[in-house]
């Protein structure tokens, strides 16, 4: 997370926002803690996927975008396994 240019507290806040946004877009019903986890883990997953294509997102906005994209991906994967 430090490589994205944000600290731990900022990662929790941004991850929560990214997870919440993904929850709204994907129309899922998760809790606040799960939103934070999805946002943070989603940012890690999305940054790894994007870096494979040579795309690097940095800073707060980049972390938010990556967290949102990754959280949406994780919600979609979770739905595939639940059905």
Secondary structure, 3 states (H helix, E strand, C coil): CHHHCCCHHHHHHHHHHHHHHHHHHHCCCCCHHHHHHHHHHHHHHHHHHHHHCCCCCCHHHHHHHHHHHHHHHHHHHHHHHHC
